[in-house]
Amino acid sequence: MSIFRGKMMSTSKKDKGQKKSFSKAAMLKAGIIAGALLIIYLAGCIYFNDHFYIRSKVNGVGASFKDAQGAYDKIINSADHYNITFVDGDGNVVNEVSSADLGVGVNYQVDQVQLLLDSQTGFNWVGRLFVPAEYYTATGNSYDATKVKSVASSLDFSGQQSTTESQDAYIDFDGSQFVVVDEVYGDRIDEEGVEAAIIDAVENLKTEINISDGTCYHKPAVLAEDDNINAAVDVLNGYMNTAIHYDLGEGLTEEIPVATKATWFTWDDDFNVTFNRDAIGEYVNSMGEKYNTYGKAKPFITTSGEEISVPAGSFGWKIAYDGEIDQIIADLTAGDDVTRDFTYLYRGTSHGEHDYGNSYVEVNLSEQHAYVYKDGQMVIDSDFVSGNISAGNGTHTGVYPIAYKEKDATLRGDNYATPVDYWMPFNMGEGLHDAKWRSSFGGSIYKTSGSHGCINLPKDKAKEIFETVEAGWPVIVFYTGNTEQDNYLIVNPQIKVQQLIAEIEAVTLESEAQIVSARIQYDALSDEQKAEVTNYQDLVNAELQLITLKQQAGLDAGAQEPAPEVAPEVAPVPAE
């Protein structure tokens, strides 16, 4: 047993020695391999410090293991000898052009290639075994622009069907705000797209253009990420978010509809936003149609209780068209919410058809009497004398504002200069004032001995009115009943004569008084007025019939001279 054990121990020591020897050999071998790899790596680092990596390209041309000059020479050679092939989505050749057709050349020197090489570090050459490196010089390959354009226009792509047209991104209103609608890329091949694809291929010495990848398609000119279009949307929504509230008083308010406001802006091809004054003006006009009372007849109840319509004058509300447009633009530009009334050219007292409110001067030309109301209560009334009807100076009817008040004024006309103590003008030189030279007022004085158009008042009443009213108060001037028509006939007696003649119908012996009256009034007319009586022959005929009837009745026709059987011919009066 001892001998066996001794042998066993001797064998075990031998095995350990062999294992130790094998381990050292493996380590030595691994070290040799690692050293060799290190030497290879370091050698590669040194080599690729001035040579392009494996799997490298410069401007689309393979430059592996080449220095700058070698790569440049290869680029030059490639530029002179290559074709560009157009293929469809299935790889079928559609068109082909040569570098000579395009005037291809190299538009840079070797130093630009050297710059690319200098940017490369040799230590990274191992990684480029797996990931290719592509380099591009600052200046691309050259081409003849005229030739490229000519080639692009000559190529035939008629066999390629288009289904969608490209569309630019644009600004739209979605009902609450402005948004950018994305561009659409279509599939229609166009000359500009082909030209751009050729230039890209030339600059990078590409040999194939796939017409199905969108390269040659007509491209949108405006993209959704364009800074200008997005800046315009921000401006537009800033305007949309600025509120203008209209408060007219008396519980009347207006809010601008969002859809209406969205029409107030326009922009050019560079997306510079401007205001559309015409569109804003349409809104201003719509508000004018709703609230303007200036220049419109006004319903009125007289002091005597008669309901009348007073002709339009110069009193009432009128929104200033340009002024309101300017104010809207100023408000939106400022960007702050505002509450205000409209900008007015003319102002009334209250809104609605009764825009004269409850403080006014009522001038009843038929009664020749004035009434002053303050806050709904009559505080003054007086007789007056208005414009001379027979002289054609009748006071104008309508509603007018008192322009101003003046004490100790002198009223001047073509042939007069009259001092007054209290002067309150309201319409084209017509006004309320005292008339110390008159001893009586009211009645029918105005018809033949009235003023030049003013309302003549007793001095004490003029003083009271002067101390009560203010500039801007409405003066409501009107006729009631048939007075205005009667006054018209006073001014135009030829019209009255024409009416008298027209009223003579079947001539009888009882018609004599009517016929004689018409003749007397006709004879009193001036020659110019007679010429305007268009039915004078009817009067002549009636007179002849009356003479015949009287003779038949055995009555003395009297010394009445019959008028000529035919009215004298009168030259027509030219229209004014």
Secondary structure, DSSP 4 states (H G I P E B T S, - for coil): -HHHHHHHHHHHHHHHHHHHHHHHHHHHHHHHHHHHHHHHHHHHHHHTTSSPPTTEEETTEE-TT--HHHHHHHHHHHHHS-EEEEE-TTS-EEEEEEHHHHT-B--S-HHHHHHHHHT--GGGTTGGGTS-EEE--SS--B--HHHHHHHHHH---TTS------B--EEEE-SSSEEEEPPB----B-HHHHHHHHHHHHHTT--EEETTTTTTB---SS-TT-HHHHHHHHHHHHHHTS-EEEEEETTEEEE--HHHHGGGEEE-TT--EEE-HHHHHHHHHHHHHHH--TTS-EEEE-TT--EEEEPP-S-S-EE-HHHHHHHHHHHHHHT--EEEPPPEEE--SSSSS-TTTT-EEEEETTTTEEEEEETTEEEEEEE-B-B-TTTT-PPPPEEEE----EEEEEEE-SS-EEEEEEEEEEETTEEEEE-TT-S--STTHHHHH-BSSSEEE-HHHHHHHHHH--TT-EEEEE--TTHHHHHHHHH-HHHHHHHHHHT--S--GGGHHHHHHHHHHHHTS-HHHHHT-TTHHHHHHHHHHHHHHHHHTT---TTPPPPPSSPPP-PPPPP-
